[in-house]
Amino acid sequence: MTNLERNPVAVECGDEVLGHGTTVIEPREVPLGGPRAMTVRRSLPARGRTTIGAWCFLDHYGPDEIAETGGMVVPPHPHTSLQTVSWLFTGTVEHRDSTGVRAHVVPGELNLMTAGHGVCHSEVSVREEGAPGILHGVQLWTVLPAEHADVPAQFQHFAPEPHAADGVRVSVFLGSVAVGGTELSSPVPTYSPLLGAELVLEPGATAYLGVDPTFEHGVLLDQGEVHASGTPLQPHQLSHHPPGPRTLELLAGPEGARVILIGGTPFEEQIVMWWNFIGRSHEEVVQARERWNAEQGDDPDGRFGTFDYPGGEWLPAPTLPRVRLRPRG
């Protein structure tokens, strides 16, 4: 997914830090595309919280009837120095990218694209024959550490086997977590310590999760009610839990709950995140922007490559702000 804001601000890692205890982040609504576009709820980056581990971007969308809104239609656009993580609850999204991959993103399966030095891709929601045209899911980005920021672009797919016990169903798509004494892990390699999982809790169920105490964690409530280690959440809210505890407790309300759990060691490197680029300096972002607008997603030998996209449309990078982009950490 791309950031389609016309005047994107530069996100400076570590620009502001919330308190030391658990905090709750309210998302902001962002239109994804034109007048009939679907709206996404953006929880990261947020004022006071730019990252949770290496997770630097979290969009939560749906349930969205694509026949009414037009769904997700994102033409070719670029990325640098990050990974995109697609996870759906319902619906189907067609993914195409300049690594040569053309894949359907479907519920319960991880699609992970590594941008590294540069990649371009598109995302378009599609309606499968006989299936409801409802799109509902999350899109996340992770920052690549400086030593891996320029790795070659690649794409990975993984379908985790859900683990169900005591009224809780868990699908771990990145990293590992212990549930009821059972260690659940994803084989997908990551460039920094990360955790990503979906949990579905039956009404009144409790999940006791064994977590890495060096990680900070985020709990996004998709639907229902949940208390995350005692912190009540309403749908679409994201809680942040600092490092320290070895256990994270999720208690579902009378309607049950579905949550996305993310985590990782605090990301302390200096970065600048602007539009769809991550860099370590103002100059890196400027160079990436100029290169993308020069290539227009149509240079097979260029930094971002190309792929077949119906109509040949592409998303130009917007105008940079008049001030210098400053990295912080």
Summary of the structure (lengths in Angstrom):
residues: 329
radius of gyration: 18.9
end to end distance: 25.1
largest distance: 55.6
contacts: 1154
relative contact order: 0.20
helix: 7%
strand: 50%
